[in-house]
Amino acid sequence: MQKRKTRALLPVGIFVIAMAQIVNHYAVLPDSIHGALMGAGIGLMALSFIRGKFNTANKA
């Protein structure tokens, strides 16, 4: 996976989790759908961290 695509997974995962919480607040979702959305968001965030391997320090 490219670095650019990997960086996009983190905000998308956060967005999916946030939207699941907002929709669940205003409309009653079945637990299975709510759990699937939360799992997808967490999975995207985890994939971002696992595949990312971002360099935070300069290699001298």
mmCIF file of the C-alpha atoms, coordinates in Angstrom:
data_MODEL
# 
_entry.id   MODEL 
# 
loop_
_atom_site.group_PDB 
_atom_site.id 
_atom_site.type_symbol 
_atom_site.label_atom_id 
_atom_site.label_alt_id 
_atom_site.label_comp_id 
_atom_site.label_asym_id 
_atom_site.label_entity_id 
_atom_site.label_seq_id 
_atom_site.pdbx_PDB_ins_code 
_atom_site.Cartn_x 
_atom_site.Cartn_y 
_atom_site.Cartn_z 
_atom_site.occupancy 
_atom_site.B_iso_or_equiv 
_atom_site.pdbx_formal_charge 
_atom_site.auth_seq_id 
_atom_site.auth_comp_id 
_atom_site.auth_asym_id 
_atom_site.auth_atom_id 
_atom_site.pdbx_PDB_model_num 
ATOM 1  C CA . MET A 1 1  ? 0.000   0.000  0.000  1.00 0.00 ? 1  MET A CA 1 
ATOM 2  C CA . GLN A 1 2  ? 1.322   3.427  -0.830 1.00 0.00 ? 2  GLN A CA 1 
ATOM 3  C CA . LYS A 1 3  ? 2.253   5.872  1.898  1.00 0.00 ? 3  LYS A CA 1 
ATOM 4  C CA . ARG A 1 4  ? -0.316  8.373  0.644  1.00 0.00 ? 4  ARG A CA 1 
ATOM 5  C CA . LYS A 1 5  ? -3.138  5.828  0.827  1.00 0.00 ? 5  LYS A CA 1 
ATOM 6  C CA . THR A 1 6  ? -2.003  4.674  4.245  1.00 0.00 ? 6  THR A CA 1 
ATOM 7  C CA . ARG A 1 7  ? -2.119  8.218  5.585  1.00 0.00 ? 7  ARG A CA 1 
ATOM 8  C CA . ALA A 1 8  ? -5.701  8.542  4.380  1.00 0.00 ? 8  ALA A CA 1 
ATOM 9  C CA . LEU A 1 9  ? -6.839  5.503  6.376  1.00 0.00 ? 9  LEU A CA 1 
ATOM 10 C CA . LEU A 1 10 ? -6.453  7.137  9.784  1.00 0.00 ? 10 LEU A CA 1 
ATOM 11 C CA . PRO A 1 11 ? -8.839  10.077 9.206  1.00 0.00 ? 11 PRO A CA 1 
ATOM 12 C CA . VAL A 1 12 ? -11.275 7.804  7.364  1.00 0.00 ? 12 VAL A CA 1 
ATOM 13 C CA . GLY A 1 13 ? -11.319 5.414  10.316 1.00 0.00 ? 13 GLY A CA 1 
ATOM 14 C CA . ILE A 1 14 ? -11.894 8.262  12.751 1.00 0.00 ? 14 ILE A CA 1 
ATOM 15 C CA . PHE A 1 15 ? -14.678 9.593  10.509 1.00 0.00 ? 15 PHE A CA 1 
ATOM 16 C CA . VAL A 1 16 ? -16.410 6.193  10.363 1.00 0.00 ? 16 VAL A CA 1 
ATOM 17 C CA . ILE A 1 17 ? -16.346 5.873  14.151 1.00 0.00 ? 17 ILE A CA 1 
ATOM 18 C CA . ALA A 1 18 ? -17.589 9.438  14.627 1.00 0.00 ? 18 ALA A CA 1 
ATOM 19 C CA . MET A 1 19 ? -20.430 8.980  12.138 1.00 0.00 ? 19 MET A CA 1 
ATOM 20 C CA . ALA A 1 20 ? -21.459 5.719  13.798 1.00 0.00 ? 20 ALA A CA 1 
ATOM 21 C CA . GLN A 1 21 ? -21.667 7.506  17.150 1.00 0.00 ? 21 GLN A CA 1 
ATOM 22 C CA . ILE A 1 22 ? -23.615 10.462 15.727 1.00 0.00 ? 22 ILE A CA 1 
ATOM 23 C CA . VAL A 1 23 ? -26.101 8.294  13.846 1.00 0.00 ? 23 VAL A CA 1 
ATOM 24 C CA . ASN A 1 24 ? -26.554 6.077  16.892 1.00 0.00 ? 24 ASN A CA 1 
ATOM 25 C CA . HIS A 1 25 ? -27.289 9.149  19.005 1.00 0.00 ? 25 HIS A CA 1 
ATOM 26 C CA . TYR A 1 26 ? -30.086 10.436 16.771 1.00 0.00 ? 26 TYR A CA 1 
ATOM 27 C CA . ALA A 1 27 ? -31.461 7.169  15.355 1.00 0.00 ? 27 ALA A CA 1 
ATOM 28 C CA . VAL A 1 28 ? -31.656 3.729  16.873 1.00 0.00 ? 28 VAL A CA 1 
ATOM 29 C CA . LEU A 1 29 ? -29.277 1.374  15.089 1.00 0.00 ? 29 LEU A CA 1 
ATOM 30 C CA . PRO A 1 30 ? -29.257 -2.361 15.647 1.00 0.00 ? 30 PRO A CA 1 
ATOM 31 C CA . ASP A 1 31 ? -26.296 -3.462 17.713 1.00 0.00 ? 31 ASP A CA 1 
ATOM 32 C CA . SER A 1 32 ? -24.934 -5.520 14.826 1.00 0.00 ? 32 SER A CA 1 
ATOM 33 C CA . ILE A 1 33 ? -24.761 -2.512 12.482 1.00 0.00 ? 33 ILE A CA 1 
ATOM 34 C CA . HIS A 1 34 ? -23.316 -0.248 15.156 1.00 0.00 ? 34 HIS A CA 1 
ATOM 35 C CA . GLY A 1 35 ? -20.716 -2.865 16.031 1.00 0.00 ? 35 GLY A CA 1 
ATOM 36 C CA . ALA A 1 36 ? -19.832 -3.414 12.381 1.00 0.00 ? 36 ALA A CA 1 
ATOM 37 C CA . LEU A 1 37 ? -19.286 0.317  11.830 1.00 0.00 ? 37 LEU A CA 1 
ATOM 38 C CA . MET A 1 38 ? -17.174 0.619  14.969 1.00 0.00 ? 38 MET A CA 1 
ATOM 39 C CA . GLY A 1 39 ? -15.162 -2.457 13.974 1.00 0.00 ? 39 GLY A CA 1 
ATOM 40 C CA . ALA A 1 40 ? -14.585 -1.105 10.481 1.00 0.00 ? 40 ALA A CA 1 
ATOM 41 C CA . GLY A 1 41 ? -13.371 2.220  11.888 1.00 0.00 ? 41 GLY A CA 1 
ATOM 42 C CA . ILE A 1 42 ? -11.042 0.573  14.364 1.00 0.00 ? 42 ILE A CA 1 
ATOM 43 C CA . GLY A 1 43 ? -9.794  -1.778 11.655 1.00 0.00 ? 43 GLY A CA 1 
ATOM 44 C CA . LEU A 1 44 ? -8.982  1.114  9.329  1.00 0.00 ? 44 LEU A CA 1 
ATOM 45 C CA . MET A 1 45 ? -7.128  2.921  12.090 1.00 0.00 ? 45 MET A CA 1 
ATOM 46 C CA . ALA A 1 46 ? -5.180  -0.218 13.028 1.00 0.00 ? 46 ALA A CA 1 
ATOM 47 C CA . LEU A 1 47 ? -4.308  -0.851 9.382  1.00 0.00 ? 47 LEU A CA 1 
ATOM 48 C CA . SER A 1 48 ? -3.033  2.701  9.151  1.00 0.00 ? 48 SER A CA 1 
ATOM 49 C CA . PHE A 1 49 ? -0.726  2.186  12.120 1.00 0.00 ? 49 PHE A CA 1 
ATOM 50 C CA . ILE A 1 50 ? 0.466   -1.265 11.044 1.00 0.00 ? 50 ILE A CA 1 
ATOM 51 C CA . ARG A 1 51 ? 1.129   -0.447 7.394  1.00 0.00 ? 51 ARG A CA 1 
ATOM 52 C CA . GLY A 1 52 ? 2.179   3.156  7.956  1.00 0.00 ? 52 GLY A CA 1 
ATOM 53 C CA . LYS A 1 53 ? 5.645   2.856  9.467  1.00 0.00 ? 53 LYS A CA 1 
ATOM 54 C CA . PHE A 1 54 ? 5.994   6.619  9.349  1.00 0.00 ? 54 PHE A CA 1 
ATOM 55 C CA . ASN A 1 55 ? 9.414   8.021  10.110 1.00 0.00 ? 55 ASN A CA 1 
ATOM 56 C CA . THR A 1 56 ? 9.150   10.524 12.935 1.00 0.00 ? 56 THR A CA 1 
ATOM 57 C CA . ALA A 1 57 ? 12.862  11.244 13.253 1.00 0.00 ? 57 ALA A CA 1 
ATOM 58 C CA . ASN A 1 58 ? 15.382  12.149 10.617 1.00 0.00 ? 58 ASN A CA 1 
ATOM 59 C CA . LYS A 1 59 ? 17.958  9.499  9.899  1.00 0.00 ? 59 LYS A CA 1 
ATOM 60 C CA . ALA A 1 60 ? 21.401  11.065 10.126 1.00 0.00 ? 60 ALA A CA 1 
# 
